[in-house]
Amino acid sequence: MLIFNGTFLFAQTAAVVNPVNDSVKAKWGKVKIVDGIRMISSNDVIENITQSKEYTTLVSIIADAGLTDTFKSKGPITVFAPTNAAFEKLPAGELDSLLKPSHKLDLNYLLTYHAIAGRLTARDIARKINSGNGQAIFTTLAGSKITAKIDGNRNIVLVDENGGESVISKFDIQQSNGMLHIVTSVLVPKPKAI
């Protein structure tokens, strides 16, 4: 739950666990439990998502696309991470097609469409939505645009270039190289003209 100017904004939840003492906090950073796994703010995006069975598809295709170093880079980057269940929503055979060596550039494009340069919290996104008269447009690392809005349930919803929508189900998971938000669907950009 996020409170903004005294108003409840989002229905998403994520449990925060405080380390036992300051020496642990200084060593590990902040700890957030996400899908039963401890994600530690002193780890990078790859180190954290690799620990969970909920993101095995994402970790695997990041490696297949040759983007592990990008998501481990100093950043900062904001990553919208689809779960395995989100990838299962893609049309049958689409992911298999993207994993073929001849489609490596398309896979790279899809993955970098889920990241934005900089460290954006849910509050930062909400402020941009509010100042943008109900929507905010962001340029992804792929160079394409995604739009953010707040739905009737007060969730932040990302809209891809094809009109597909994905809810940020868990937010503000701090990483050493940026911010991680969990999304319910894969964002699909329009095909890139070559």
MARBA-3410 file (N, C-alpha, C, O; in Angstrom, 1 decimal):
194
0.9,-1.2,0.0,0.0,0.0,0.0,0.9,1.2,0.0,1.9,1.3,0.7 ~ 0.6,2.2,-0.8,1.3,3.4,-0.8,0.4,4.6,-0.5,-0.7,4.7,-1.1 ~ 0.9,5.5,0.4,0.1,6.6,0.7,0.8,7.8,0.1,2.0,8.0,0.2 ~ 0.0,8.6,-0.7,0.5,9.8,-1.3,-0.3,11.0,-1.0,-1.5,11.0,-1.2 ~ 0.3,12.0,-0.3,-0.5,13.1,0.1,-1.7,12.7,1.0,-2.8,13.3,0.9
-1.5,11.7,1.8,-2.5,11.3,2.7,-3.6,10.4,2.1,-4.6,10.1,2.7 ~ -3.4,10.0,0.8,-4.4,9.3,0.1,-3.9,7.9,-0.3,-2.7,7.8,-0.8 ~ -4.7,6.9,0.0,-4.3,5.5,-0.4,-4.3,5.4,-1.9,-5.3,5.7,-2.6 ~ -3.2,5.0,-2.5,-3.1,5.0,-4.0,-3.2,3.6,-4.6,-3.9,3.4,-5.6 ~ -2.5,2.6,-4.1,-2.3,1.4,-4.8,-2.7,0.2,-3.9,-2.5,0.2,-2.7
-3.3,-0.9,-4.5,-3.7,-2.0,-3.8,-2.6,-3.1,-3.7,-2.7,-4.1,-3.0 ~ -1.4,-2.8,-4.3,-0.3,-3.8,-4.2,0.2,-3.9,-2.8,0.2,-2.9,-2.0 ~ 0.8,-5.1,-2.5,1.4,-5.2,-1.2,2.7,-6.0,-1.4,2.9,-6.8,-2.3 ~ 3.7,-5.7,-0.5,4.9,-6.4,-0.4,5.4,-6.2,1.0,5.4,-5.1,1.6 ~ 5.8,-7.3,1.6,6.2,-7.3,3.0,7.6,-6.8,3.1,8.5,-7.2,2.4
7.9,-5.9,4.1,9.2,-5.4,4.3,9.7,-6.0,5.6,9.0,-6.0,6.7 ~ 10.9,-6.6,5.6,11.5,-7.1,6.8,12.7,-6.3,7.2,13.6,-6.1,6.4 ~ 12.7,-5.8,8.4,13.8,-5.0,8.9,14.9,-5.9,9.5,14.5,-6.8,10.3 ~ 16.2,-5.8,9.1,17.2,-6.6,9.7,17.2,-6.4,11.2,16.7,-5.4,11.7 ~ 17.8,-7.3,11.9,17.8,-7.4,13.4,18.6,-6.2,14.0,18.1,-5.6,14.9
19.7,-5.8,13.4,20.5,-4.7,14.0,21.1,-3.9,12.9,21.1,-4.3,11.7 ~ 21.7,-2.7,13.3,22.3,-1.8,12.3,23.4,-2.4,11.6,23.7,-2.1,10.4 ~ 24.2,-3.3,12.2,25.4,-3.8,11.5,24.9,-4.7,10.4,25.6,-4.8,9.3 ~ 23.8,-5.5,10.6,23.3,-6.3,9.5,22.7,-5.4,8.4,22.9,-5.6,7.2 ~ 22.0,-4.3,8.8,21.5,-3.4,7.9,22.6,-2.7,7.0,22.4,-2.6,5.8
23.7,-2.3,7.7,24.8,-1.7,6.9,25.4,-2.7,6.0,25.8,-2.3,4.9 ~ 25.5,-4.0,6.3,26.1,-5.0,5.5,25.2,-5.4,4.3,25.7,-5.5,3.2 ~ 24.0,-5.7,4.6,23.0,-6.2,3.6,22.2,-5.1,2.9,21.8,-5.3,1.8 ~ 21.9,-4.0,3.6,21.0,-3.1,3.0,19.6,-3.5,3.4,19.4,-4.3,4.3 ~ 18.6,-2.9,2.8,17.2,-3.1,3.1,16.8,-4.5,2.5,17.3,-4.9,1.5
16.0,-5.2,3.3,15.5,-6.5,2.8,14.0,-6.4,2.6,13.3,-5.9,3.4 ~ 13.5,-6.9,1.4,12.1,-7.0,1.1,11.8,-8.4,0.7,12.5,-9.0,-0.1 ~ 10.7,-8.9,1.3,10.3,-10.3,0.9,9.4,-10.2,-0.3,8.3,-9.5,-0.2 ~ 9.8,-10.8,-1.4,9.0,-10.8,-2.6,8.8,-12.2,-3.0,9.8,-13.0,-3.3 ~ 7.6,-12.7,-3.1,7.2,-14.1,-3.5,8.0,-15.1,-2.6,8.5,-16.1,-3.1
8.1,-14.7,-1.3,8.8,-15.6,-0.4,10.3,-15.6,-0.4,10.9,-16.4,0.4 ~ 10.9,-14.8,-1.2,12.3,-14.7,-1.3,12.8,-13.3,-0.8,12.2,-12.3,-1.1 ~ 13.9,-13.4,-0.1,14.5,-12.1,0.4,15.3,-11.4,-0.7,16.2,-12.0,-1.2 ~ 14.9,-10.2,-1.0,15.6,-9.4,-2.0,16.3,-8.3,-1.2,15.6,-7.6,-0.5 ~ 17.6,-8.3,-1.4,18.4,-7.4,-0.6,18.9,-6.2,-1.5,19.4,-6.4,-2.6
18.7,-5.0,-0.9,19.0,-3.8,-1.7,20.5,-3.7,-2.1,20.8,-2.9,-3.0 ~ 21.4,-4.4,-1.5,22.8,-4.3,-1.9,23.1,-5.3,-3.0,24.2,-5.3,-3.5 ~ 22.1,-6.1,-3.4,22.3,-6.9,-4.6,21.8,-6.2,-5.9,21.0,-5.3,-5.8 ~ 22.3,-6.6,-7.0,21.8,-6.0,-8.3,20.6,-6.8,-8.7,20.2,-7.8,-8.1 ~ 19.9,-6.3,-9.8,18.7,-6.9,-10.3,18.8,-8.4,-10.5,18.0,-9.2,-10.1
19.9,-8.8,-11.2,20.1,-10.2,-11.6,20.3,-11.0,-10.3,19.7,-12.1,-10.2 ~ 21.1,-10.6,-9.4,21.3,-11.3,-8.2,20.0,-11.6,-7.4,19.9,-12.7,-6.9 ~ 19.2,-10.6,-7.4,17.9,-10.8,-6.6,16.9,-11.7,-7.4,16.3,-12.6,-6.8 ~ 16.7,-11.4,-8.7,15.6,-12.2,-9.3,16.1,-13.7,-9.6,15.2,-14.6,-9.7 ~ 17.4,-13.9,-9.6,17.9,-15.3,-9.8,17.5,-16.2,-8.6,17.4,-17.4,-8.7
17.3,-15.6,-7.4,17.0,-16.4,-6.2,15.6,-16.9,-6.2,15.3,-17.8,-5.4 ~ 14.7,-16.4,-7.0,13.3,-16.8,-7.0,12.9,-17.7,-8.1,13.3,-17.5,-9.3 ~ 12.0,-18.7,-7.8,11.5,-19.6,-8.9,10.4,-18.8,-9.7,10.0,-19.4,-10.8 ~ 10.0,-17.7,-9.3,8.9,-16.9,-10.0,9.5,-16.2,-11.2,8.7,-15.7,-12.1 ~ 10.8,-16.1,-11.3,11.4,-15.3,-12.4,12.4,-16.1,-13.2,13.3,-15.6,-13.9
12.3,-17.5,-13.2,13.2,-18.3,-14.0,13.2,-18.0,-15.5,14.2,-18.1,-16.1 ~ 12.0,-17.8,-16.0,11.9,-17.5,-17.4,12.6,-16.2,-17.7,13.3,-16.1,-18.7 ~ 12.4,-15.2,-16.9,13.0,-13.9,-17.2,14.5,-14.0,-17.1,15.3,-13.5,-18.0 ~ 15.1,-14.7,-16.1,16.5,-14.8,-15.9,17.1,-15.6,-17.1,18.1,-15.2,-17.6 ~ 16.4,-16.6,-17.5,16.8,-17.5,-18.7,16.9,-16.7,-20.0,17.9,-16.7,-20.7
15.8,-15.9,-20.3,15.8,-15.2,-21.5,16.8,-14.0,-21.5,17.3,-13.5,-22.6 ~ 17.0,-13.4,-20.3,18.0,-12.3,-20.2,19.4,-12.9,-20.6,20.1,-12.3,-21.4 ~ 19.7,-14.1,-20.1,20.9,-14.7,-20.5,21.0,-15.1,-22.0,22.0,-14.9,-22.6 ~ 19.9,-15.6,-22.5,19.8,-16.0,-23.9,20.0,-14.8,-24.8,20.6,-14.9,-25.9 ~ 19.5,-13.6,-24.4,19.6,-12.4,-25.2,21.0,-11.7,-25.0,21.3,-10.8,-25.7
21.8,-12.2,-24.1,23.1,-11.6,-23.9,23.0,-10.3,-23.1,23.9,-9.5,-23.2 ~ 22.0,-10.2,-22.3,21.8,-8.9,-21.6,22.1,-9.0,-20.0,21.8,-8.0,-19.3 ~ 22.7,-10.1,-19.6,22.9,-10.2,-18.2,23.8,-9.0,-17.7,23.5,-8.4,-16.6 ~ 24.8,-8.7,-18.4,25.7,-7.6,-18.0,24.9,-6.2,-18.0,25.2,-5.4,-17.1 ~ 24.0,-6.1,-18.9,23.2,-4.8,-18.9,22.4,-4.7,-17.6,22.3,-3.6,-17.0
21.7,-5.8,-17.2,20.9,-5.8,-16.0,21.7,-5.9,-14.7,21.2,-5.7,-13.6 ~ 23.0,-6.2,-14.8,23.9,-6.1,-13.7,24.7,-4.8,-13.6,25.4,-4.6,-12.7 ~ 24.6,-4.0,-14.7,25.4,-2.8,-14.8,25.1,-1.8,-13.6,24.2,-2.0,-12.8 ~ 26.0,-0.9,-13.5,25.9,0.1,-12.4,24.6,0.9,-12.4,24.1,1.3,-11.4 ~ 24.1,1.1,-13.6,22.8,1.8,-13.7,22.9,3.2,-13.4,23.9,3.9,-13.6
21.9,3.8,-12.8,20.7,3.1,-12.3,19.7,2.8,-13.4,19.5,3.6,-14.3 ~ 19.0,1.7,-13.2,17.9,1.4,-14.1,16.6,1.0,-13.3,16.8,0.5,-12.2 ~ 15.5,1.2,-13.9,14.2,0.8,-13.3,13.8,-0.4,-14.2,13.6,-0.2,-15.4 ~ 13.5,-1.5,-13.5,13.1,-2.7,-14.3,11.7,-3.1,-13.9,11.4,-3.2,-12.7 ~ 10.9,-3.4,-14.9,9.5,-3.9,-14.7,9.6,-5.4,-15.1,9.6,-5.8,-16.2
9.7,-6.2,-14.0,10.0,-7.7,-14.2,8.7,-8.5,-14.3,8.0,-8.6,-13.3 ~ 8.5,-9.1,-15.4,7.4,-10.1,-15.6,7.7,-11.4,-14.9,8.8,-11.9,-14.9 ~ 6.7,-12.0,-14.2,6.8,-13.3,-13.6,6.7,-14.4,-14.6,6.4,-14.1,-15.8 ~ 7.0,-15.6,-14.2,6.8,-16.7,-15.1,5.3,-16.8,-15.6,5.1,-17.0,-16.8 ~ 4.4,-16.5,-14.7,3.0,-16.5,-15.1,2.7,-15.4,-16.1,1.8,-15.6,-17.0
3.4,-14.3,-16.1,3.2,-13.3,-17.1,3.6,-13.8,-18.5,3.0,-13.5,-19.5 ~ 4.8,-14.5,-18.5,5.2,-15.0,-19.8,4.3,-16.1,-20.4,4.2,-16.2,-21.6 ~ 3.6,-16.8,-19.5,2.6,-17.8,-19.9,1.4,-17.2,-20.6,0.7,-17.9,-21.3 ~ 1.2,-15.9,-20.4,0.0,-15.2,-21.0,0.3,-14.9,-22.5,-0.6,-14.6,-23.2 ~ 1.6,-14.9,-22.9,1.9,-14.6,-24.3,1.2,-15.7,-25.2,1.0,-16.8,-24.8
0.9,-15.3,-26.4,0.3,-16.3,-27.4,1.2,-17.5,-27.5,2.4,-17.4,-27.5 ~ 0.6,-18.6,-27.7,1.3,-19.9,-27.8,2.4,-19.8,-28.9,2.1,-19.4,-30.0 ~ 3.6,-20.3,-28.5,4.7,-20.3,-29.4,5.5,-19.0,-29.6,6.6,-19.0,-30.2 ~ 5.0,-17.9,-29.1,5.6,-16.6,-29.3,7.0,-16.6,-28.6,8.0,-16.1,-29.1 ~ 7.0,-17.1,-27.3,8.3,-17.1,-26.6,9.3,-18.0,-27.2,10.5,-17.7,-27.4
8.8,-19.2,-27.7,9.7,-20.2,-28.3,10.3,-19.6,-29.6,11.5,-19.8,-29.9 ~ 9.5,-18.8,-30.3,10.0,-18.2,-31.5,11.1,-17.1,-31.2,12.1,-17.0,-31.9 ~ 10.8,-16.3,-30.1,11.8,-15.3,-29.7,13.1,-15.9,-29.3,14.2,-15.3,-29.4 ~ 13.1,-17.2,-28.8,14.3,-17.8,-28.3,15.1,-18.4,-29.4,16.3,-18.9,-29.1 ~ 14.7,-18.4,-30.6,15.5,-18.9,-31.8,16.6,-17.9,-32.0,16.4,-16.7,-32.0
17.8,-18.4,-32.4,18.9,-17.6,-32.6,18.6,-16.5,-33.7,19.2,-15.4,-33.5 ~ 17.8,-16.7,-34.6,17.5,-15.7,-35.7,16.6,-14.6,-35.1,16.5,-13.6,-35.8 ~ 16.1,-14.7,-33.9,15.3,-13.7,-33.3,15.9,-13.0,-32.1,15.2,-12.4,-31.2 ~ 17.2,-13.2,-31.9,17.9,-12.6,-30.8,17.7,-11.1,-30.6,17.5,-10.6,-29.5 ~ 17.7,-10.4,-31.7,17.5,-8.9,-31.7,16.1,-8.6,-31.2,15.9,-7.6,-30.5
15.1,-9.4,-31.6,13.8,-9.2,-31.2,13.6,-9.4,-29.7,12.9,-8.7,-29.0 ~ 14.3,-10.5,-29.2,14.3,-10.8,-27.8,14.9,-9.7,-27.0,14.4,-9.3,-25.9 ~ 16.1,-9.2,-27.5,16.8,-8.1,-26.8,15.9,-6.9,-26.7,15.8,-6.2,-25.7 ~ 15.2,-6.6,-27.8,14.3,-5.4,-27.9,13.1,-5.6,-26.9,12.8,-4.6,-26.2 ~ 12.5,-6.8,-26.8,11.5,-7.0,-25.8,11.9,-6.8,-24.4,11.2,-6.2,-23.6
13.1,-7.4,-24.1,13.6,-7.3,-22.7,14.0,-5.8,-22.3,13.7,-5.4,-21.2 ~ 14.6,-5.1,-23.2,15.0,-3.7,-22.9,13.8,-2.8,-22.9,13.9,-1.7,-22.4 ~ 12.7,-3.3,-23.4,11.4,-2.5,-23.3,10.9,-2.5,-21.9,10.0,-1.8,-21.6 ~ 11.4,-3.4,-21.1,11.0,-3.5,-19.7,11.9,-2.8,-18.7,11.8,-3.0,-17.5 ~ 12.7,-1.9,-19.2,13.6,-1.1,-18.4,13.7,0.3,-18.8,13.6,0.7,-20.0
13.9,1.2,-17.8,14.0,2.6,-18.0,15.3,3.1,-17.3,15.6,2.7,-16.2 ~ 16.0,4.0,-18.0,17.2,4.6,-17.3,16.7,5.4,-16.1,15.8,6.2,-16.2 ~ 17.5,5.3,-15.0,17.2,6.0,-13.8,16.5,5.1,-12.8,16.1,4.0,-13.0 ~ 16.3,5.7,-11.6,15.7,5.0,-10.4,14.4,5.6,-10.2,14.3,6.7,-9.6 ~ 13.3,4.9,-10.6,11.9,5.5,-10.4,11.2,4.6,-9.4,11.0,3.4,-9.5
10.7,5.3,-8.3,9.8,4.6,-7.3,8.4,4.7,-7.8,8.1,5.4,-8.8 ~ 7.5,4.0,-7.2,6.1,4.1,-7.5,5.6,5.5,-7.3,4.7,6.0,-8.0 ~ 6.1,6.2,-6.2,5.7,7.5,-6.0,6.2,8.5,-7.1,5.4,9.4,-7.5 ~ 7.4,8.2,-7.6,7.8,9.0,-8.8,6.9,8.9,-10.0,6.6,9.8,-10.7 ~ 6.5,7.6,-10.2,5.7,7.3,-11.4,4.3,8.0,-11.1,3.7,8.6,-12.1
3.8,7.9,-9.9,2.5,8.5,-9.6,2.5,10.0,-9.8,1.5,10.6,-10.3 ~ 3.6,10.6,-9.4,3.7,12.1,-9.5,3.7,12.5,-11.0,3.1,13.4,-11.4 ~ 4.4,11.7,-11.8,4.4,12.0,-13.3,3.0,11.8,-13.9,2.6,12.5,-14.7 ~ 2.3,10.8,-13.4,1.0,10.5,-13.9,0.1,11.7,-13.5,-0.7,12.2,-14.3 ~ 0.2,12.1,-12.2,-0.6,13.3,-11.8,-0.3,14.6,-12.5,-1.2,15.3,-12.8
1.0,14.8,-12.7,1.3,16.1,-13.4,1.1,16.0,-14.9,1.1,17.0,-15.6 ~ 0.9,14.7,-15.4,0.6,14.5,-16.9,-0.9,14.4,-17.2,-1.3,13.8,-18.2 ~ -1.7,14.9,-16.3,-3.2,14.8,-16.5,-3.7,13.3,-16.6,-4.5,13.0,-17.5 ~ -3.2,12.4,-15.8,-3.7,11.1,-15.8,-2.8,10.1,-16.5,-3.1,8.9,-16.5 ~ -1.7,10.5,-17.1,-0.8,9.5,-17.7,0.6,10.1,-17.8,0.8,11.3,-17.8
1.5,9.2,-17.8,2.9,9.5,-17.9,3.5,8.7,-19.0,3.2,7.5,-19.1 ~ 4.4,9.2,-19.9,5.0,8.5,-20.9,6.5,8.4,-20.6,7.1,9.4,-20.3 ~ 7.0,7.2,-20.7,8.4,6.9,-20.4,9.1,6.3,-21.6,8.5,5.5,-22.3 ~ 10.3,6.7,-21.9,11.1,6.1,-22.9,12.0,4.9,-22.3,12.7,5.1,-21.3 ~ 11.8,3.8,-22.9,12.5,2.6,-22.3,13.9,2.5,-22.9,14.3,3.3,-23.8
14.7,1.5,-22.4,16.1,1.3,-22.9,16.0,0.9,-24.4,17.0,1.0,-25.1 ~ 14.9,0.3,-24.8,14.7,-0.1,-26.2,14.5,1.1,-27.1,14.6,1.0,-28.3 ~ 14.3,2.3,-26.5,14.0,3.5,-27.3,12.5,3.7,-27.6,12.2,4.7,-28.3 ~ 11.7,2.8,-27.2,10.2,2.8,-27.4,9.6,3.4,-26.2,10.2,3.4,-25.1 ~ 8.3,3.7,-26.3,7.5,4.3,-25.2,6.6,3.4,-24.5,6.0,2.5,-25.1
6.4,3.6,-23.2,5.4,2.9,-22.4,4.6,4.1,-21.7,5.2,5.1,-21.4 ~ 3.4,3.8,-21.5,2.5,4.8,-20.8,2.1,4.2,-19.5,1.7,3.1,-19.4 ~ 2.1,5.1,-18.4,1.7,4.7,-17.1,0.4,5.5,-16.8,0.3,6.6,-17.1 ~ -0.5,4.8,-16.1,-1.8,5.4,-15.6,-2.2,4.7,-14.4,-1.6,3.7,-14.0 ~ -3.2,5.3,-13.7,-3.7,4.7,-12.5,-5.1,4.2,-12.8,-6.0,5.0,-13.3
-5.4,2.9,-12.5,-6.7,2.4,-12.9,-7.8,2.6,-11.8,-7.4,3.3,-10.8 ~ -9.0,2.1,-11.9,-10.0,2.3,-11.0,-9.7,1.7,-9.6,-10.3,2.1,-8.6 ~ -8.8,0.7,-9.5,-8.4,0.1,-8.3,-7.2,0.8,-7.6,-6.7,0.4,-6.7 ~ -6.8,1.9,-8.3,-5.7,2.7,-7.8,-4.3,2.0,-8.0,-3.4,2.3,-7.2 ~ -4.3,1.1,-8.9,-3.0,0.4,-9.2,-2.3,1.2,-10.4,-3.0,1.8,-11.2
-1.0,1.2,-10.4,-0.3,1.7,-11.5,-0.3,0.7,-12.6,0.0,-0.5,-12.4 ~ -0.8,1.1,-13.8,-0.9,0.2,-14.9,0.0,0.7,-16.0,0.0,1.9,-16.4 ~ 0.8,-0.2,-16.6,1.7,0.2,-17.7,1.0,-0.3,-19.0,0.5,-1.4,-19.1 ~ 1.0,0.6,-20.0,0.3,0.3,-21.3,1.4,0.3,-22.3,2.1,1.3,-22.5 ~ 1.5,-0.9,-23.0,2.5,-0.9,-24.1,2.1,-0.3,-25.4,0.9,0.2,-25.4
2.9,-0.3,-26.4,2.6,0.4,-27.6,1.4,-0.2,-28.4,0.9,0.4,-29.3 ~ 1.1,-1.5,-28.0,0.0,-2.2,-28.7,-1.3,-2.1,-27.9,-2.3,-2.7,-28.3 ~ -1.3,-1.4,-26.8,-2.5,-1.2,-26.0,-2.6,-2.3,-24.9,-3.5,-2.3,-24.1 ~ -1.6,-3.2,-24.8,-1.6,-4.2,-23.8,-1.3,-3.6,-22.4,-0.5,-2.7,-22.3 ~ -2.0,-4.1,-21.4,-1.9,-3.5,-20.1,-1.2,-4.5,-19.1,-1.5,-5.7,-19.1
-0.4,-4.0,-18.2,0.2,-4.8,-17.2,0.2,-4.0,-15.9,0.7,-2.8,-15.8 ~ -0.3,-4.6,-14.8,-0.3,-3.9,-13.5,1.0,-4.1,-12.7,1.5,-5.2,-12.8 ~ 1.5,-3.1,-12.1,2.6,-3.3,-11.2,2.0,-3.9,-9.9,1.4,-3.2,-9.1 ~ 2.3,-5.1,-9.7,1.7,-5.9,-8.6,2.6,-5.7,-7.3,2.0,-5.8,-6.2 ~ 3.9,-5.6,-7.4,4.8,-5.3,-6.3,5.7,-4.2,-6.7,6.2,-4.2,-7.9
6.0,-3.3,-5.8,6.8,-2.1,-6.3,7.8,-1.7,-5.3,7.8,-2.2,-4.1 ~ 8.7,-0.9,-5.7,9.8,-0.3,-4.9,10.7,-1.3,-4.2,10.9,-1.2,-3.0 ~ 11.1,-2.3,-5.0,12.1,-3.2,-4.5,13.5,-2.7,-4.9,13.9,-2.8,-6.0 ~ 14.2,-2.1,-3.9,15.4,-1.5,-4.1,16.5,-2.5,-4.5,16.6,-3.5,-4.0 ~ 17.3,-2.1,-5.5,18.4,-2.8,-6.0,19.7,-2.0,-5.9,19.6,-0.7,-5.8
20.9,-2.6,-5.9,22.1,-1.8,-5.8,22.2,-0.9,-7.1,22.9,0.1,-7.1 ~ 21.6,-1.4,-8.2,21.8,-0.7,-9.5,20.4,-0.1,-10.0,20.3,0.2,-11.1 ~ 19.5,0.1,-9.1,18.2,0.7,-9.5,17.0,0.3,-8.7,17.1,0.1,-7.5 ~ 15.9,0.1,-9.4,14.6,-0.2,-8.7,13.9,-1.3,-9.5,14.0,-1.3,-10.8 ~ 13.3,-2.2,-8.8,12.6,-3.3,-9.4,11.1,-3.2,-9.1,10.8,-3.0,-7.9
10.3,-3.4,-10.1,8.8,-3.5,-9.9,8.4,-4.7,-10.6,8.9,-5.0,-11.7 ~ 7.5,-5.5,-10.0,7.0,-6.7,-10.6,5.7,-6.4,-11.3,4.8,-5.7,-10.8 ~ 5.6,-6.9,-12.6,4.4,-6.7,-13.4,3.7,-8.0,-13.8,4.3,-9.1,-13.8 ~ 2.4,-7.9,-14.0,1.6,-9.1,-14.2,1.5,-9.6,-15.7,1.0,-10.7,-15.9 ~ 2.0,-8.8,-16.6,2.0,-9.2,-18.0,3.2,-8.7,-18.7,3.9,-7.7,-18.2
3.6,-9.3,-19.8,4.8,-8.9,-20.6,4.3,-7.7,-21.4,3.3,-7.7,-22.1 ~ 5.2,-6.7,-21.4,4.9,-5.5,-22.2,5.5,-5.8,-23.6,6.7,-6.2,-23.7 ~ 4.7,-5.5,-24.7,5.2,-5.9,-26.0,5.2,-4.6,-26.9,4.2,-4.0,-27.1 ~ 6.4,-4.2,-27.3,6.6,-3.0,-28.1,6.1,-3.3,-29.6,6.0,-4.5,-30.0 ~ 5.8,-2.3,-30.3,5.6,-2.4,-31.7,6.9,-2.9,-32.4,7.9,-2.5,-32.0
6.8,-3.7,-33.5,8.0,-4.1,-34.1,8.8,-2.9,-34.6,8.3,-1.9,-35.0 ~ 10.1,-3.1,-34.4,11.0,-2.0,-34.7,11.3,-2.0,-36.2,11.7,-3.0,-36.8 ~ 11.2,-0.8,-36.8,11.5,-0.7,-38.3,13.0,-0.7,-38.4,13.7,0.0,-37.7 ~ 13.5,-1.4,-39.4,14.9,-1.5,-39.6,15.3,-0.8,-40.9,16.5,-0.7,-41.2
END
